[in-house]
Amino acid sequence: MAKMLYEGKAKKVFETENPNEVIIYYKDDATAMNGLKKGTIADKGIMNNTITSFFFDLLAKHGITRSKSSAIVKRCVKKSVSSPWK
C-alpha cells in the first residue's frame, strides 16, 4: 500500500512511484456546525472527484495548466476494495 502523505476532512493524499504524481482519495464524510454534527453521504467523494476533475479540465482548455506536479485523481467506487486506487 502506498504511503499516505496527508489526510484532511475531505480527502487523503497518497504518494505514487512517480514523484510528480499523487493519488487523491475523496472521502464520503460530512460535517456541519463546525464539526458538531458528523455523518456520511453515500458517494460524496465520487461527486467531489467529478467536480474537481471538471474544473481542472476546464482550466486546461483555457491554457491554465496545473503546477509542475500533476495529480492522478481516482476514487474507489467499490467499498470492499482495500486500497483506494484500484
C-alpha positions as CSV (number, residue, x, y, z in Angstrom):
1,M,0.0,0.0,0.0
2,A,1.2,3.5,-0.8
3,K,2.3,5.9,1.9
4,M,-0.3,8.5,2.9
5,L,1.1,12.0,2.7
6,Y,-1.9,13.9,4.0
7,E,-5.3,13.4,5.5
8,G,-7.8,16.1,6.0
9,K,-11.6,16.4,6.5
10,A,-12.4,15.7,2.8
11,K,-9.5,13.7,1.3
12,K,-6.5,11.6,1.7
13,V,-3.4,12.1,-0.5
14,F,-1.1,9.1,-1.3
15,E,2.4,9.0,-2.9
16,T,3.0,7.0,-6.1
17,E,6.1,5.7,-7.7
18,N,6.3,8.9,-9.8
19,P,7.4,11.7,-7.5
20,N,5.4,14.2,-9.6
21,E,2.1,12.4,-9.2
22,V,-0.1,11.7,-6.2
23,I,-3.4,9.9,-5.7
24,I,-6.2,11.8,-4.2
25,Y,-9.0,9.8,-2.4
26,Y,-12.1,11.8,-1.7
27,K,-14.0,10.8,1.5
28,D,-17.7,10.4,1.9
29,D,-17.5,12.1,5.3
30,A,-19.6,15.2,6.1
31,T,-19.7,17.6,8.9
32,A,-21.9,20.5,9.9
33,M,-21.8,23.3,12.6
34,N,-18.0,23.3,13.0
35,G,-17.9,19.5,13.5
36,L,-20.7,19.2,16.0
37,K,-22.7,17.1,13.6
38,K,-20.9,14.3,11.7
39,G,-22.1,11.7,9.2
40,T,-21.5,10.0,5.8
41,I,-23.1,10.9,2.5
42,A,-23.0,8.0,0.0
43,D,-20.8,8.7,-3.0
44,K,-20.0,12.2,-1.8
45,G,-16.3,11.5,-2.5
46,I,-17.1,10.5,-6.1
47,M,-19.1,13.7,-6.6
48,N,-16.2,15.8,-5.2
49,N,-13.8,14.0,-7.6
50,T,-16.1,14.6,-10.6
51,I,-16.4,18.3,-9.8
52,T,-12.7,18.8,-9.2
53,S,-11.8,17.0,-12.5
54,F,-14.3,19.1,-14.4
55,F,-12.7,22.3,-13.2
56,F,-9.2,21.1,-13.9
57,D,-10.2,20.1,-17.4
58,L,-12.0,23.5,-17.9
59,L,-8.9,25.4,-16.8
60,A,-6.7,23.2,-19.1
61,K,-8.9,24.0,-22.1
62,H,-8.2,27.7,-21.4
63,G,-4.5,27.2,-21.2
64,I,-4.2,27.2,-17.4
65,T,-2.2,24.1,-16.6
66,R,-1.5,22.6,-13.2
67,S,1.8,23.2,-11.5
68,K,4.8,21.1,-12.2
69,S,3.2,18.3,-10.3
70,S,0.1,16.6,-11.7
71,A,-2.5,14.8,-9.7
72,I,-3.9,11.5,-10.7
73,V,-7.4,11.8,-9.2
74,K,-9.1,8.5,-8.7
75,R,-11.9,7.4,-6.4
76,C,-12.7,3.9,-5.2
77,V,-16.2,3.0,-6.1
78,K,-16.3,-0.4,-4.5
79,K,-16.5,-0.2,-0.8
80,S,-14.9,-3.7,-0.4
81,V,-11.7,-2.8,-2.1
82,S,-8.9,-2.4,0.4
83,S,-6.7,0.0,-1.5
84,P,-8.3,3.3,-2.6
85,W,-6.7,3.4,-6.1
86,K,-8.0,0.1,-7.6
